[in-house]
Amino acid sequence: APAILLVRGGGAIGGRVSHRPEPRAMKVRIHVSLKPGVLDPQGRAVHHALEGLGFAGVEDVRVGRLIELDVADATPDQTLDEMCRKLLANQVIENYRIEKPENAG
């Protein structure tokens, strides 16, 4: 009977198997929100719509966004912060918060 070689991730090329461990990934969440005092037309529209649907007691609505990144487990906090400052958040009008898993370095 022929030998069967099982390889995770299809890593066998030319009969060789890579023994390098795959880097672990970590899911990072970036919460981006408008700074206080910055007009939020989308939040205002949602607030108006909620009132129109009969939901009373909603004082204010601010709309933000959530960005999820799968990054290498060894990605330093400084790199994540740089991603936010350079691309993911407009620091003139937005704040951001980086949320990492509790067991992350």
Secondary structure as GFF3:
##gff-version 3
##sequence-region A 1 105
A	DSSP	three_ten_helix	8	10	.	.	.	ID=ss1
A	DSSP	beta_strand	25	34	.	.	.	ID=ss2
A	DSSP	alpha_helix	41	52	.	.	.	ID=ss3
A	DSSP	beta_strand	65	72	.	.	.	ID=ss4
A	DSSP	alpha_helix	77	83	.	.	.	ID=ss5
A	DSSP	pi_helix	84	88	.	.	.	ID=ss6
A	DSSP	beta_strand	94	99	.	.	.	ID=ss7
###
